[in-house]
Amino acid sequence: MNSFYKNKNITDYVKLILLGIMFLLSFVFKASTGDYILLIVLILIEFAFKIGFKYINSISYTISNKFYKNILNMLNIINFEFEFLFIYIFFDSIFEFNIKYLVGIIFGILVMSIIFFSFFVSLNLKYEVLTFRMANESDRESILEIYLEGAESLKNDGVDQWQGQYVPSFKDIDEHLGIDLYVLEYHRKIVSTVCLVEGIDEDYENIKGKWNTSIPYISIHKVATSNKYKKQSFAKKMMSYIENLAKRKRMDLRIDTHKDNKKMRNFIISCGYKYTGEVVLQGELERLAYDKVIVK
């Protein structure tokens, strides 16, 4: 996603230079009022597309990565077609190319692209939207399967977390079911799960360090994603849902992980959390603590 915005910035600079050249040509060749109107319309279209891209990015966590990228690609194509059409009309007016049929071809392609885009979005939207909800009784087996996959992954990575007597079980699920256990759904399948405990977490009261957040806060526990859906950013999307939930409740966020769990540590930091110190869970489990200020 970062590479996309890097390329987008370069493209924006090129567009800015091109607009400058077009305004200069308008002045040199004493363009008509219609030519200046074309330039203004082109700028307005660019502005509208910028707003559109910004909005899509703001809701990207609610849809699958594949769907998000397809939308961006198609909008970029439509954006290019709009630009090409108006730029061609402008230069045709200045230099009199007199290839009128080309305008019709470009316009036809543009209309077809818009129709295809609308059809694609309407056809896929209900299938590609993610659902973040509280877990229910029917989710128990799916959640346990995800937990056990997570425990096995940690074991393979040499991390002493969720091992031995601490391997998650139905008992752990039932303790939180209907209270603070949540799931993320995609195509009606549970892809990720998390526990969001509101109120004071006793284990977080004694920290070797200092929290950046204050009461009230939400403690994030048991973050796990199905092996079938890893490397698709579902965990990160779930964290965005959690942040929105925290904003609505006006609560900050806290989380912890094992010192050897480098993948989770990197993931937590990538989500914007700050390291705050060390805590001890259940009187014996040392963990690294992080938090994120939501209420400012």
Backbone hydrogen bonds, N-H to C=O, Kabsch-Sander energy under -0.5 kcal/mol:
donor,donor_aa,acceptor,acceptor_aa,energy
5,Y,1,M,-1.7
6,K,2,N,-2.0
7,N,3,S,-2.5
8,K,4,F,-2.2
9,N,5,Y,-2.2
10,I,6,K,-1.8
11,T,7,N,-2.4
12,D,8,K,-2.2
13,Y,9,N,-1.9
14,V,10,I,-2.0
15,K,11,T,-2.5
16,L,12,D,-2.2
17,I,13,Y,-2.3
18,L,14,V,-2.5
19,L,15,K,-2.5
20,G,16,L,-2.0
21,I,17,I,-2.3
22,M,18,L,-2.4
23,F,19,L,-2.5
24,L,20,G,-2.1
25,L,21,I,-2.7
26,S,22,M,-2.2
27,F,23,F,-1.8
28,V,24,L,-2.7
29,F,25,L,-2.9
30,K,27,F,-0.7
31,A,26,S,-3.1
36,Y,32,S,-1.6
37,I,33,T,-2.2
38,L,34,G,-2.1
39,L,35,D,-1.9
40,I,36,Y,-2.2
41,V,37,I,-2.8
42,L,38,L,-2.4
43,I,39,L,-2.2
44,L,40,I,-2.3
45,I,41,V,-2.4
46,E,42,L,-2.2
47,F,43,I,-2.3
48,A,44,L,-2.4
49,F,45,I,-2.4
50,K,46,E,-2.1
51,I,47,F,-2.1
52,G,48,A,-2.2
53,F,49,F,-2.9
54,K,50,K,-2.3
55,Y,51,I,-2.3
56,I,52,G,-2.5
57,N,53,F,-2.2
58,S,54,K,-1.7
59,I,55,Y,-1.2
60,S,57,N,-1.0
62,T,59,I,-2.0
63,I,60,S,-1.3
64,S,128,E,-1.5
68,Y,64,S,-2.4
69,K,65,N,-2.7
70,N,66,K,-2.1
71,I,67,F,-2.3
72,L,68,Y,-2.2
73,N,69,K,-2.6
74,M,70,N,-2.4
75,L,71,I,-2.5
76,N,72,L,-2.3
77,I,73,N,-1.8
78,I,74,M,-2.4
79,N,75,L,-2.8
80,F,76,N,-2.4
81,E,77,I,-2.4
82,F,78,I,-2.4
83,E,79,N,-2.4
84,F,80,F,-3.1
85,L,81,E,-2.3
86,F,82,F,-2.3
87,I,83,E,-2.9
88,Y,84,F,-2.5
89,I,85,L,-2.3
90,F,86,F,-2.2
91,F,87,I,-2.6
92,D,88,Y,-2.7
93,S,89,I,-1.8
94,I,90,F,-1.8
95,F,91,F,-3.2
96,E,92,D,-1.6
102,L,99,I,-1.3
103,V,99,I,-0.6
103,V,100,K,-1.0
104,G,100,K,-1.1
105,I,101,Y,-2.0
106,I,102,L,-2.6
107,F,103,V,-2.7
108,G,104,G,-2.4
109,I,105,I,-2.4
110,L,106,I,-2.4
111,V,107,F,-2.5
112,M,108,G,-2.3
113,S,109,I,-2.3
114,I,110,L,-2.2
115,I,111,V,-2.4
116,F,112,M,-2.6
117,F,113,S,-2.6
118,S,114,I,-2.5
119,F,115,I,-2.4
120,F,116,F,-2.7
121,V,117,F,-2.5
122,S,118,S,-2.4
123,L,119,F,-2.1
124,N,120,F,-1.8
125,L,121,V,-2.4
127,Y,124,N,-1.0
128,E,124,N,-2.0
129,V,125,L,-1.2
130,L,62,T,-3.5
131,T,185,E,-1.9
133,R,131,T,-0.6
133,R,183,V,-2.2
135,A,181,L,-3.2
139,D,136,N,-2.0
140,R,137,E,-1.3
143,I,139,D,-2.6
144,L,140,R,-2.5
145,E,141,E,-2.3
146,I,142,S,-1.9
147,Y,143,I,-2.6
148,L,144,L,-2.8
149,E,145,E,-2.1
150,G,146,I,-2.2
151,A,147,Y,-2.5
152,E,148,L,-2.2
153,S,149,E,-2.2
154,L,150,G,-2.4
155,K,151,A,-2.1
156,N,152,E,-2.4
157,D,153,S,-1.5
158,G,155,K,-1.3
159,V,154,L,-3.1
160,D,158,G,-0.6
161,Q,159,V,-2.0
166,Y,163,Q,-2.3
167,V,164,G,-1.4
173,I,169,S,-1.7
174,D,170,F,-3.1
175,E,171,K,-1.6
176,H,172,D,-0.6
176,H,173,I,-1.2
177,L,173,I,-1.6
178,G,135,A,-0.7
179,I,176,H,-2.3
180,D,176,H,-1.9
181,L,176,H,-1.3
182,Y,180,D,-0.5
182,Y,194,V,-3.3
183,V,133,R,-2.9
184,L,192,S,-2.7
185,E,131,T,-3.2
186,Y,189,K,-2.7
187,H,127,Y,-0.5
189,K,186,Y,-1.6
191,V,184,L,-2.9
191,V,189,K,-0.6
192,S,184,L,-1.3
193,T,224,A,-2.5
194,V,182,Y,-2.0
195,C,221,H,-3.2
196,L,180,D,-2.9
197,V,195,C,-0.6
197,V,219,S,-2.5
198,E,196,L,-0.6
199,G,217,Y,-1.3
202,E,200,I,-0.7
204,Y,201,D,-1.7
205,E,202,E,-1.2
206,N,202,E,-0.5
207,I,205,E,-0.8
208,K,278,E,-3.0
209,G,207,I,-1.7
210,K,276,T,-1.8
218,I,252,D,-2.8
219,S,197,V,-3.1
220,I,254,R,-3.1
221,H,195,C,-2.8
221,H,219,S,-0.6
224,A,193,T,-2.1
224,A,222,K,-0.5
226,S,191,V,-2.8
229,Y,226,S,-1.5
230,K,227,N,-0.9
232,Q,229,Y,-0.7
234,F,229,Y,-0.5
237,K,233,S,-2.1
238,M,234,F,-2.4
239,M,235,A,-1.9
240,S,236,K,-1.5
241,Y,237,K,-1.9
242,I,238,M,-2.3
243,E,239,M,-2.1
244,N,240,S,-2.1
245,L,241,Y,-2.3
246,A,242,I,-2.5
247,K,243,E,-2.3
248,R,244,N,-2.1
249,K,245,L,-1.9
250,R,246,A,-0.8
251,M,246,A,-2.4
252,D,216,P,-1.6
253,L,292,K,-2.2
254,R,218,I,-2.5
255,I,290,Y,-2.6
256,D,220,I,-0.6
257,T,288,L,-1.9
261,N,258,H,-1.3
262,K,260,D,-2.0
265,R,261,N,-2.4
266,N,262,K,-2.7
267,F,263,K,-2.1
268,I,264,M,-2.9
269,I,265,R,-2.1
270,S,266,N,-2.3
271,C,267,F,-1.1
271,C,268,I,-0.6
272,G,269,I,-1.9
273,Y,268,I,-1.7
274,K,291,D,-2.8
276,T,289,A,-2.8
277,G,289,A,-1.1
278,E,208,K,-1.1
279,V,287,R,-2.6
280,V,203,D,-0.6
281,L,285,L,-3.3
284,E,281,L,-2.2
285,L,281,L,-2.8
286,E,284,E,-0.8
287,R,279,V,-3.0
288,L,257,T,-3.1
289,A,277,G,-3.0
290,Y,255,I,-3.0
291,D,274,K,-1.9
292,K,253,L,-2.5
294,I,292,K,-0.5
296,K,294,I,-0.7
